Amino acid sequence: MENKLIVTFEGDHVLVIADGDKDYRYMETLWREVAATCDQNECYNVLGIANTTTPVEAVEGYDLPTIFRELRIGQHYRIAWVEKEQDARDMVEFVVTVLNNRGMPGRLFDTEAEARQWLLGSD
């Protein structure tokens, strides 16, 4: 699968479509585009839908909090993520745990509907 990254403002959230192989450079590009789009639209609700063919390595997952700090992605963000590829879910769960343990935002969901409900609902 070809790498694809689309970041769009949808009125009440920023939508991220992130398909393909993931590595540190991909993550840095993804979150830089998300932060810029959020700042431009003053909207910090982020819905990510991913279909990952090759997930980041664990060591790269440990580096994500550094990227978040550099881009000022903090508790004012509400990030809901869905990973469609079951083989990549374990690594995404690990990355979410690393972020949460460092006081940074992010939750992983099984379905887009659950993620949207949490992100845009009153939960």
N, CA, C and O atoms as a MOPAC input file, in Angstrom:
PM7 MOZYME 1SCF
protein

 N      0.84100 1    -1.17900 1     0.00000 1
 C      0.00000 1     0.00000 1     0.00000 1
 C      0.88300 1     1.23800 1     0.00000 1
 O      1.85300 1     1.33400 1     0.75200 1
 N      0.52700 1     2.17500 1    -0.85300 1
 C      1.25700 1     3.43000 1    -0.93100 1
 C      0.97200 1     4.28100 1     0.30000 1
 O     -0.15200 1     4.30800 1     0.80000 1
 N      1.99500 1     4.97100 1     0.78300 1
 C      1.79500 1     5.87200 1     1.91500 1
 C      0.86000 1     7.00200 1     1.50800 1
 O      0.97300 1     7.57100 1     0.42200 1
 N     -0.06300 1     7.30700 1     2.40900 1
 C     -0.99900 1     8.39800 1     2.17100 1
 C     -1.15300 1     9.15900 1     3.48000 1
 O     -1.29400 1     8.55700 1     4.54500 1
 N     -1.12400 1    10.46200 1     3.39700 1
 C     -1.35900 1    11.32000 1     4.55000 1
 C     -2.21300 1    12.48800 1     4.09500 1
 O     -1.80500 1    13.29100 1     3.25600 1
 N     -3.40700 1    12.56700 1     4.66600 1
 C     -4.32500 1    13.66600 1     4.36600 1
 C     -4.75300 1    14.26500 1     5.69700 1
 O     -5.21000 1    13.54700 1     6.58600 1
 N     -4.60600 1    15.57600 1     5.83500 1
 C     -5.01200 1    16.29300 1     7.04300 1
 C     -5.94700 1    17.41500 1     6.60300 1
 O     -5.54900 1    18.31500 1     5.86400 1
 N     -7.21300 1    17.35200 1     7.07300 1
 C     -8.19500 1    18.34800 1     6.66400 1
 C     -8.98500 1    18.84400 1     7.86600 1
 O     -9.19000 1    18.11800 1     8.83900 1
 N     -9.42300 1    20.09000 1     7.78000 1
 C    -10.30400 1    20.66000 1     8.79700 1
 C    -11.73800 1    20.38600 1     8.38100 1
 O    -12.14400 1    20.71500 1     7.26700 1
 N    -12.50300 1    19.78200 1     9.28300 1
 C    -13.86600 1    19.34600 1     8.97500 1
 C    -14.93000 1    20.17300 1     9.69700 1
 O    -16.07300 1    19.72900 1     9.80600 1
 N    -14.58800 1    21.34700 1    10.18400 1
 C    -15.54900 1    22.22100 1    10.84100 1
 C    -15.54400 1    22.10800 1    12.35700 1
 O    -15.47400 1    23.12000 1    13.05400 1
 N    -15.62000 1    20.87900 1    12.87700 1
 C    -15.58700 1    20.69200 1    14.32700 1
 C    -14.44000 1    19.79000 1    14.77200 1
 O    -14.29100 1    19.50800 1    15.96100 1
 N    -13.63100 1    19.33800 1    13.81400 1
 C    -12.45600 1    18.52200 1    14.12300 1
 C    -11.49300 1    18.52300 1    12.93700 1
 O    -11.84000 1    18.91100 1    11.82100 1
 N    -10.28800 1    18.08000 1    13.22000 1
 C     -9.28300 1    17.88100 1    12.18400 1
 C     -9.24100 1    16.38300 1    11.90100 1
 O     -9.05200 1    15.57200 1    12.80800 1
 N     -9.41900 1    16.03200 1    10.63600 1
 C     -9.42100 1    14.63100 1    10.21900 1
 C     -8.06600 1    14.27900 1     9.63000 1
 O     -7.52300 1    15.00000 1     8.79300 1
 N     -7.52800 1    13.14000 1    10.09400 1
 C     -6.24600 1    12.65200 1     9.60500 1
 C     -6.47900 1    11.27500 1     8.99700 1
 O     -6.99700 1    10.37800 1     9.66200 1
 N     -6.09900 1    11.10800 1     7.73400 1
 C     -6.10000 1     9.80200 1     7.08200 1
 C     -4.63100 1     9.44300 1     6.91000 1
 O     -3.89500 1    10.13500 1     6.20600 1
 N     -4.20600 1     8.36300 1     7.55100 1
 C     -2.78400 1     8.01400 1     7.58700 1
 C     -2.61500 1     6.54000 1     7.22800 1
 O     -2.73300 1     5.66700 1     8.08800 1
 N     -2.34000 1     6.27100 1     5.96300 1
 C     -2.20500 1     4.90100 1     5.47800 1
 C     -0.76600 1     4.60700 1     5.07100 1
 O     -0.00400 1     5.50800 1     4.71900 1
 N     -0.41300 1     3.32100 1     5.12900 1
 C      0.88600 1     2.88600 1     4.64300 1
 C      1.88200 1     2.59700 1     5.74600 1
 O      1.51400 1     2.33900 1     6.89200 1
 N      3.16800 1     2.64800 1     5.37100 1
 C      4.26100 1     2.37800 1     6.29400 1
 C      4.51500 1     3.59800 1     7.16900 1
 O      4.43800 1     4.73600 1     6.70600 1
 N      4.82100 1     3.34400 1     8.44400 1
 C      5.09400 1     4.43700 1     9.37100 1
 C      6.53600 1     4.34700 1     9.86500 1
 O      7.04700 1     3.26300 1    10.14600 1
 N      7.17200 1     5.50200 1     9.96200 1
 C      8.49100 1     5.60800 1    10.57100 1
 C      8.57200 1     6.97600 1    11.24400 1
 O      7.59900 1     7.73100 1    11.23200 1
 N      9.70400 1     7.29200 1    11.81900 1
 C      9.84100 1     8.54200 1    12.56900 1
 C      9.54800 1     9.74800 1    11.68400 1
 O      8.82700 1    10.65700 1    12.09500 1
 N     10.09500 1     9.76200 1    10.48800 1
 C      9.90000 1    10.90000 1     9.58800 1
 C      8.42100 1    11.06900 1     9.22800 1
 O      7.92100 1    12.19200 1     9.16300 1
 N      7.72600 1     9.95800 1     8.99500 1
 C      6.29400 1    10.00900 1     8.69700 1
 C      5.53600 1    10.59600 1     9.88600 1
 O      4.68100 1    11.46500 1     9.71400 1
 N      5.85600 1    10.11400 1    11.10600 1
 C      5.18700 1    10.62200 1    12.31100 1
 C      5.43800 1    12.11700 1    12.49100 1
 O      4.52300 1    12.87000 1    12.82200 1
 N      6.66700 1    12.53800 1    12.27500 1
 C      6.99500 1    13.95200 1    12.43600 1
 C      6.21100 1    14.80400 1    11.43300 1
 O      5.67800 1    15.85400 1    11.79500 1
 N      6.13900 1    14.36000 1    10.18200 1
 C      5.38000 1    15.07000 1     9.15300 1
 C      3.89600 1    15.10200 1     9.50100 1
 O      3.25200 1    16.14600 1     9.39600 1
 N      3.35500 1    13.96000 1     9.91500 1
 C      1.94200 1    13.85800 1    10.27300 1
 C      1.60200 1    14.86100 1    11.36900 1
 O      0.68400 1    15.66400 1    11.20800 1
 N      2.32800 1    14.82200 1    12.47100 1
 C      1.98600 1    15.67500 1    13.60800 1
 C      2.29700 1    17.14300 1    13.35300 1
 O      1.64400 1    18.01500 1    13.92600 1
 N      3.27000 1    17.43100 1    12.51600 1
 C      3.53800 1    18.82700 1    12.13400 1
 C      2.33700 1    19.37200 1    11.34700 1
 O      1.89900 1    20.49600 1    11.59000 1
 N      1.80900 1    18.58300 1    10.41200 1
 C      0.64000 1    19.00500 1     9.63200 1
 C     -0.59500 1    19.13200 1    10.52400 1
 O     -1.38500 1    20.06200 1    10.36500 1
 N     -0.76100 1    18.19800 1    11.46100 1
 C     -1.89300 1    18.27600 1    12.38600 1
 C     -1.80200 1    19.54700 1    13.22200 1
 O     -2.78300 1    20.28500 1    13.32100 1
 N     -0.65900 1    19.81400 1    13.81800 1
 C     -0.49900 1    20.99400 1    14.67000 1
 C     -0.75700 1    22.27800 1    13.88500 1
 O     -1.41600 1    23.19000 1    14.38400 1
 N     -0.24400 1    22.35200 1    12.66800 1
 C     -0.44600 1    23.54700 1    11.84400 1
 C     -1.92300 1    23.72600 1    11.50500 1
 O     -2.44200 1    24.84000 1    11.56800 1
 N     -2.59600 1    22.64700 1    11.15200 1
 C     -4.02100 1    22.71800 1    10.81600 1
 C     -4.84900 1    23.08600 1    12.03800 1
 O     -5.77700 1    23.88900 1    11.93900 1
 N     -4.52500 1    22.51000 1    13.18400 1
 C     -5.23400 1    22.84100 1    14.42200 1
 C     -5.05200 1    24.30900 1    14.77500 1
 O     -6.02500 1    24.99700 1    15.08500 1
 N     -3.81200 1    24.79900 1    14.73300 1
 C     -3.53800 1    26.19600 1    15.06000 1
 C     -4.23600 1    27.14000 1    14.07900 1
 O     -4.81300 1    28.14700 1    14.48800 1
 N     -4.18200 1    26.81600 1    12.79800 1
 C     -4.78300 1    27.66700 1    11.76900 1
 C     -6.29000 1    27.80400 1    11.97200 1
 O     -6.85600 1    28.86900 1    11.72500 1
 N     -6.94100 1    26.72700 1    12.42200 1
 C     -8.39100 1    26.71900 1    12.55800 1
 C     -8.87500 1    26.85000 1    14.00700 1
 O    -10.07500 1    26.83600 1    14.28000 1
 N     -7.90800 1    26.97900 1    14.93100 1
 C     -8.21900 1    27.05200 1    16.36100 1
 C     -9.17000 1    25.93500 1    16.78600 1
 O    -10.13900 1    26.15700 1    17.51100 1
 N     -8.86600 1    24.74300 1    16.31600 1
 C     -9.64700 1    23.54600 1    16.62900 1
 C     -8.65900 1    22.44800 1    16.99700 1
 O     -7.77300 1    22.11400 1    16.21000 1
 N     -8.81100 1    21.88300 1    18.20000 1
 C     -7.83600 1    20.92200 1    18.70000 1
 C     -8.44600 1    19.53800 1    18.92100 1
 O     -7.91200 1    18.73400 1    19.68500 1
 N     -9.56600 1    19.26700 1    18.25100 1
 C    -10.15100 1    17.92700 1    18.21500 1
 C     -9.59800 1    17.22500 1    16.98700 1
 O     -9.76800 1    17.69900 1    15.86300 1
 N     -8.93100 1    16.08800 1    17.20100 1
 C     -8.27000 1    15.38300 1    16.11000 1
 C     -8.80600 1    13.95900 1    16.03200 1
 O     -8.79100 1    13.22100 1    17.01700 1
 N     -9.27800 1    13.58500 1    14.84600 1
 C     -9.72800 1    12.22000 1    14.57900 1
 C     -8.78000 1    11.61600 1    13.56400 1
 O     -8.69600 1    12.08400 1    12.42800 1
 N     -8.06300 1    10.57500 1    13.97100 1
 C     -7.13300 1     9.89600 1    13.08100 1
 C     -7.66100 1     8.53700 1    12.68100 1
 O     -8.08300 1     7.75500 1    13.53300 1
 N     -7.64100 1     8.25000 1    11.39200 1
 C     -8.04000 1     6.95700 1    10.85100 1
 C     -6.82900 1     6.41500 1    10.10200 1
 O     -6.38900 1     6.99100 1     9.10700 1
 N     -6.30100 1     5.30800 1    10.59000 1
 C     -5.07700 1     4.76500 1    10.00900 1
 C     -5.27800 1     3.33000 1     9.52600 1
 O     -6.04400 1     2.55400 1    10.09800 1
 N     -4.57700 1     3.01800 1     8.47700 1
 C     -4.48700 1     1.66000 1     7.95400 1
 C     -3.00400 1     1.42000 1     7.70400 1
 O     -2.49900 1     1.64800 1     6.60400 1
 N     -2.32300 1     0.96100 1     8.73400 1
 C     -0.86000 1     0.88500 1     8.74100 1
 C     -0.37800 1    -0.45700 1     8.22800 1
 O     -0.79600 1    -1.50400 1     8.72200 1
 N      0.50800 1    -0.42900 1     7.23200 1
 C      1.09100 1    -1.66900 1     6.72400 1
 C      2.30700 1    -2.08000 1     7.54400 1
 O      2.47800 1    -3.25800 1     7.85700 1
 N      3.15200 1    -1.11300 1     7.89100 1
 C      4.31000 1    -1.37300 1     8.73900 1
 C      4.33700 1    -0.30500 1     9.82500 1
 O      4.54400 1     0.87000 1     9.52300 1
 N      4.13100 1    -0.69500 1    11.09400 1
 C      4.11200 1     0.31600 1    12.16800 1
 C      5.50800 1     0.80400 1    12.51300 1
 O      6.51100 1     0.21600 1    12.10800 1
 N      5.55000 1     1.90400 1    13.27600 1
 C      6.83200 1     2.41900 1    13.76600 1
 C      7.46800 1     1.37200 1    14.67600 1
 O      6.78900 1     0.49100 1    15.20500 1
 N      8.75200 1     1.48500 1    14.84400 1
 C      9.46900 1     0.64900 1    15.79100 1
 C      9.23100 1     1.19700 1    17.20100 1
 O      8.90000 1     2.37100 1    17.36600 1
 N      9.39800 1     0.36000 1    18.19500 1
 C      9.17100 1     0.77300 1    19.58300 1
 C     10.01600 1     1.98700 1    19.95800 1
 O      9.52600 1     2.89900 1    20.62400 1
 N     11.26500 1     2.00700 1    19.54200 1
 C     12.15100 1     3.12200 1    19.88900 1
 C     11.61800 1     4.42200 1    19.29700 1
 O     11.76100 1     5.47500 1    19.91700 1
 N     11.00600 1     4.37500 1    18.10800 1
 C     10.43000 1     5.57100 1    17.50400 1
 C      9.16900 1     5.99900 1    18.26700 1
 O      8.86800 1     7.18900 1    18.36800 1
 N      8.44700 1     5.02400 1    18.79400 1
 C      7.27700 1     5.32800 1    19.61000 1
 C      7.64900 1     6.10900 1    20.85200 1
 O      6.90000 1     6.98200 1    21.29000 1
 N      8.81100 1     5.79700 1    21.42500 1
 C      9.28800 1     6.54000 1    22.60000 1
 C      9.60400 1     7.99300 1    22.26200 1
 O      9.59800 1     8.85000 1    23.14500 1
 N      9.87900 1     8.27700 1    20.99000 1
 C     10.23800 1     9.63400 1    20.58400 1
 C      9.02600 1    10.52700 1    20.31800 1
 O      9.17800 1    11.74400 1    20.20800 1
 N      7.83600 1     9.95400 1    20.21200 1
 C      6.66300 1    10.76400 1    19.88700 1
 C      6.39000 1    11.87400 1    20.90800 1
 O      6.01700 1    12.97200 1    20.49600 1
 N      6.55600 1    11.64900 1    22.21500 1
 C      6.35700 1    12.76300 1    23.15600 1
 C      7.27700 1    13.95600 1    22.86900 1
 O      6.88800 1    15.10000 1    23.09900 1
 N      8.47400 1    13.70500 1    22.37700 1
 C      9.39200 1    14.79000 1    22.01600 1
 C      8.80200 1    15.61400 1    20.87900 1
 O      8.84000 1    16.84400 1    20.91300 1
 N      8.25700 1    14.93500 1    19.87400 1
 C      7.61100 1    15.62800 1    18.75800 1
 C      6.43600 1    16.44800 1    19.27400 1
 O      6.27500 1    17.60800 1    18.89600 1
 N      5.61100 1    15.85200 1    20.13700 1
 C      4.45200 1    16.55600 1    20.69200 1
 C      4.89300 1    17.81300 1    21.43400 1
 O      4.29600 1    18.87500 1    21.25800 1
 N      5.93000 1    17.70600 1    22.26200 1
 C      6.40900 1    18.87100 1    23.01000 1
 C      6.89900 1    19.96300 1    22.06000 1
 O      6.57200 1    21.13600 1    22.24300 1
 N      7.68000 1    19.58500 1    21.04700 1
 C      8.21400 1    20.55700 1    20.10100 1
 C      7.09800 1    21.29300 1    19.35700 1
 O      7.23400 1    22.47600 1    19.04500 1
 N      6.00400 1    20.59800 1    19.07600 1
 C      4.89100 1    21.19000 1    18.32600 1
 C      3.81900 1    21.78200 1    19.23500 1
 O      2.79200 1    22.26500 1    18.75800 1
 N      4.05900 1    21.74500 1    20.55000 1
 C      3.11700 1    22.25100 1    21.54900 1
 C      1.76100 1    21.53900 1    21.48100 1
 O      0.70600 1    22.15600 1    21.62800 1
 N      1.82300 1    20.24500 1    21.25800 1
 C      0.62100 1    19.41400 1    21.31200 1
 C      0.50200 1    18.94300 1    22.75300 1
 O      1.28400 1    18.11200 1    23.21500 1
 N     -0.48600 1    19.48600 1    23.45400 1
 C     -0.63800 1    19.19900 1    24.88100 1
 C     -2.06900 1    18.87700 1    25.23600 1
 O     -2.84900 1    18.42800 1    24.39700 1
 N     -2.40300 1    19.11200 1    26.49300 1
 C     -3.71400 1    18.73100 1    27.01000 1
 C     -4.87000 1    19.50800 1    26.39100 1
 O     -6.02400 1    19.11400 1    26.55900 1
 N     -4.59500 1    20.59300 1    25.68600 1
 C     -5.68500 1    21.30900 1    25.00900 1
 C     -6.13200 1    20.57400 1    23.74200 1
 O     -7.12800 1    20.94700 1    23.12100 1
 N     -5.40100 1    19.54100 1    23.36700 1
 C     -5.79100 1    18.67700 1    22.25500 1
 C     -6.65600 1    17.53200 1    22.77400 1
 O     -6.51500 1    17.09600 1    23.91700 1
 N     -7.54200 1    17.06300 1    21.92600 1
 C     -8.33300 1    15.86000 1    22.18900 1
 C     -8.12600 1    14.99700 1    20.95100 1
 O     -8.62000 1    15.32300 1    19.87200 1
 N     -7.39100 1    13.88800 1    21.10700 1
 C     -6.99500 1    13.05800 1    19.97000 1
 C     -7.63800 1    11.68400 1    20.09100 1
 O     -7.42300 1    10.96400 1    21.06500 1
 N     -8.43100 1    11.33700 1    19.08500 1
 C     -9.05800 1    10.01500 1    18.98600 1
 C     -8.47300 1     9.32700 1    17.76300 1
 O     -8.50200 1     9.87100 1    16.66000 1
 N     -7.94000 1     8.12100 1    17.96800 1
 C     -7.25000 1     7.42500 1    16.88700 1
 C     -7.87700 1     6.05200 1    16.66700 1
 O     -8.23500 1     5.36100 1    17.62100 1
 N     -8.00400 1     5.67200 1    15.40700 1
 C     -8.49900 1     4.35000 1    15.02400 1
 C     -7.44800 1     3.72200 1    14.11800 1
 O     -7.06000 1     4.30600 1    13.10600 1
 N     -6.99600 1     2.54500 1    14.48200 1
 C     -6.06800 1     1.78500 1    13.63700 1
 C     -6.83800 1     0.60400 1    13.06600 1
 O     -7.26000 1    -0.28100 1    13.81100 1
 N     -7.02300 1     0.58200 1    11.76400 1
 C     -7.81500 1    -0.46000 1    11.11400 1
 C     -7.04800 1    -1.77300 1    10.95100 1
 O     -7.65400 1    -2.84300 1    10.89900 1
 N     -5.73400 1    -1.69500 1    10.87200 1
 C     -4.91900 1    -2.88900 1    10.65500 1
 C     -4.59400 1    -3.54800 1    11.99300 1
 O     -3.84900 1    -2.99600 1    12.80200 1
 N     -5.14800 1    -4.71100 1    12.21200 1
 C     -5.00900 1    -5.39600 1    13.50100 1
 C     -3.54800 1    -5.64500 1    13.87200 1
 O     -3.18200 1    -5.54500 1    15.04400 1
 N     -2.71400 1    -5.96700 1    12.89100 1
 C     -1.30300 1    -6.24200 1    13.16900 1
 C     -0.54800 1    -5.01400 1    13.68000 1
 O      0.49200 1    -5.15400 1    14.32300 1
 N     -1.05600 1    -3.82600 1    13.40500 1
 C     -0.39400 1    -2.59800 1    13.84200 1
 C     -0.95400 1    -2.08000 1    15.16200 1
 O     -0.35700 1    -1.19500 1    15.77700 1
 N     -2.07800 1    -2.61000 1    15.60400 1
 C     -2.74900 1    -2.09900 1    16.81000 1
 C     -1.90100 1    -2.17600 1    18.07200 1
 O     -1.92800 1    -1.25600 1    18.88900 1
 N     -1.15500 1    -3.24900 1    18.24100 1
 C     -0.32100 1    -3.39200 1    19.44000 1
 C      0.67600 1    -2.24000 1    19.56400 1
 O      0.88100 1    -1.70500 1    20.65300 1
 N      1.29400 1    -1.86100 1    18.44400 1
 C      2.26600 1    -0.77500 1    18.49100 1
 C      1.56700 1     0.55400 1    18.75100 1
 O      2.10000 1     1.39600 1    19.47400 1
 N      0.38000 1     0.75800 1    18.17500 1
 C     -0.35100 1     1.99800 1    18.42500 1
 C     -0.77100 1     2.06000 1    19.89800 1
 O     -0.70000 1     3.12400 1    20.51300 1
 N     -1.20200 1     0.94300 1    20.46300 1
 C     -1.54000 1     0.90500 1    21.89500 1
 C     -0.32600 1     1.26800 1    22.74100 1
 O     -0.44700 1     2.00000 1    23.72400 1
 N      0.83500 1     0.76200 1    22.36700 1
 C      2.07600 1     1.07700 1    23.06800 1
 C      2.35800 1     2.58500 1    22.99700 1
 O      2.68000 1     3.20300 1    24.01200 1
 N      2.23800 1     3.17200 1    21.81200 1
 C      2.51200 1     4.59600 1    21.63400 1
 C      1.53500 1     5.43700 1    22.45800 1
 O      1.94100 1     6.41500 1    23.08500 1
 N      0.25500 1     5.06600 1    22.46100 1
 C     -0.73500 1     5.79400 1    23.26100 1
 C     -0.37900 1     5.71900 1    24.74300 1
 O     -0.50600 1     6.71000 1    25.46300 1
 N      0.06000 1     4.56400 1    25.19500 1
 C      0.47300 1     4.40100 1    26.59000 1
 C      1.66500 1     5.29800 1    26.91300 1
 O      1.69200 1     5.94200 1    27.96200 1
 N      2.64000 1     5.34200 1    26.02200 1
 C      3.81200 1     6.20700 1    26.21500 1
 C      3.35700 1     7.66000 1    26.32200 1
 O      3.80100 1     8.38400 1    27.21300 1
 N      2.48100 1     8.08600 1    25.42800 1
 C      1.98300 1     9.46600 1    25.46400 1
 C      1.25400 1     9.75800 1    26.76800 1
 O      1.52400 1    10.75900 1    27.43100 1
 N      0.32800 1     8.87400 1    27.12800 1
 C     -0.46100 1     9.08200 1    28.34000 1
 C      0.41100 1     9.09600 1    29.58500 1
 O      0.16100 1     9.88000 1    30.50100 1
 N      1.42500 1     8.24900 1    29.63600 1
 C      2.33000 1     8.20900 1    30.78500 1
 C      3.15200 1     9.48800 1    30.91800 1
 O      3.68100 1     9.78800 1    31.98900 1
 N      3.25200 1    10.23100 1    29.83100 1
 C      3.99000 1    11.49400 1    29.85400 1
 C      3.04900 1    12.69700 1    29.87600 1
 O      3.46100 1    13.82300 1    29.59900 1
 N      1.77500 1    12.44600 1    30.21000 1
 C      0.80700 1    13.52500 1    30.35500 1
 C      0.34900 1    14.14600 1    29.05900 1
 O     -0.07000 1    15.30300 1    29.02800 1
 N      0.42900 1    13.37100 1    27.97900 1
 C      0.03700 1    13.89500 1    26.67800 1
 C     -1.23300 1    13.19100 1    26.20100 1
 O     -1.54400 1    12.08400 1    26.64000 1
 N     -1.96600 1    13.85500 1    25.28900 1
 C     -3.28700 1    13.35400 1    24.91300 1
 C     -3.25000 1    12.21000 1    23.91200 1
 O     -2.27200 1    12.01300 1    23.19000 1
 N     -4.35200 1    11.46100 1    23.89200 1
 C     -4.54000 1    10.43500 1    22.87500 1
 C     -5.28200 1     9.23500 1    23.41300 1
 O     -4.99900 1     8.75200 1    24.50900 1
 N     -6.23900 1     8.75400 1    22.62900 1
 C     -6.96200 1     7.52200 1    22.94500 1
 C     -7.11800 1     6.71100 1    21.67800 1
 O     -7.27900 1     7.26100 1    20.58900 1
 N     -7.06900 1     5.41400 1    21.82800 1
 C     -7.23000 1     4.49300 1    20.70800 1
 C     -8.61500 1     3.87700 1    20.78600 1
 O     -9.07100 1     3.49200 1    21.86300 1
 N     -9.28300 1     3.78400 1    19.64100 1
 C    -10.63100 1     3.23100 1    19.56200 1
 C    -10.67800 1     2.12000 1    18.53000 1
 O     -9.85100 1     2.05500 1    17.62000 1
 N    -11.67000 1     1.24100 1    18.69200 1
 C    -11.85100 1     0.12900 1    17.76200 1
 C    -12.54100 1     0.56000 1    16.47600 1
 O    -12.26100 1     0.02300 1    15.40400 1
 N    -13.44400 1     1.53000 1    16.58400 1
 C    -14.19900 1     1.96000 1    15.40800 1
 C    -14.21300 1     3.47100 1    15.28600 1
 O    -14.02000 1     4.19300 1    16.26400 1
 N    -14.44100 1     3.93000 1    14.08000 1
 C    -14.54200 1     5.36700 1    13.84100 1
 C    -15.73900 1     5.95100 1    14.58000 1
 O    -15.66600 1     7.06900 1    15.09100 1
 N    -16.84100 1     5.20400 1    14.64000 1
 C    -18.04000 1     5.69100 1    15.33700 1
 C    -17.75600 1     5.92800 1    16.81700 1
 O    -18.16600 1     6.94900 1    17.37000 1
 N    -17.05600 1     4.99000 1    17.46300 1
 C    -16.69900 1     5.16200 1    18.88000 1
 C    -15.77700 1     6.36600 1    19.06600 1
 O    -15.94000 1     7.14300 1    20.00700 1
 N    -14.81500 1     6.51100 1    18.16800 1
 C    -13.86500 1     7.61700 1    18.25400 1
 C    -14.57900 1     8.95600 1    18.08600 1
 O    -14.32000 1     9.89700 1    18.83600 1
 N    -15.47200 1     9.04300 1    17.10900 1
 C    -16.23000 1    10.27900 1    16.89200 1
 C    -17.10200 1    10.61500 1    18.10600 1
 O    -17.18500 1    11.77200 1    18.51800 1
 N    -17.74300 1     9.60100 1    18.66700 1
 C    -18.61900 1     9.83400 1    19.82800 1
 C    -17.81500 1    10.41000 1    20.99500 1
 O    -18.23700 1    11.38400 1    21.61800 1
 N    -16.67600 1     9.82100 1    21.28700 1
 C    -15.83200 1    10.32600 1    22.35900 1
 C    -15.30900 1    11.72700 1    22.04700 1
 O    -15.34000 1    12.61600 1    22.89700 1
 N    -14.82900 1    11.91000 1    20.81500 1
 C    -14.21100 1    13.16700 1    20.42600 1
 C    -15.19200 1    14.32400 1    20.40700 1
 O    -14.88200 1    15.41600 1    20.88200 1
 N    -16.36600 1    14.08600 1    19.86300 1
 C    -17.32200 1    15.17400 1    19.63400 1
 C    -18.51200 1    15.11500 1    20.58200 1
 O    -19.31000 1    16.04900 1    20.64800 1
 N    -18.62300 1    14.00900 1    21.31500 1
 C    -19.73000 1    13.86500 1    22.25200 1
 C    -19.39600 1    14.50500 1    23.57900 1
 O    -18.49300 1    15.33600 1    23.67400 1
 N    -20.11300 1    14.12200 1    24.57800 1
 C    -19.93300 1    14.72600 1    25.90100 1
 C    -19.14000 1    13.83800 1    26.85000 1
 O    -19.10400 1    14.11000 1    28.05000 1
 N    -18.50700 1    12.78700 1    26.34600 1
 C    -17.73600 1    11.87200 1    27.21800 1
 C    -16.51700 1    12.55000 1    27.79300 1
 O    -15.76200 1    11.93000 1    28.54300 1

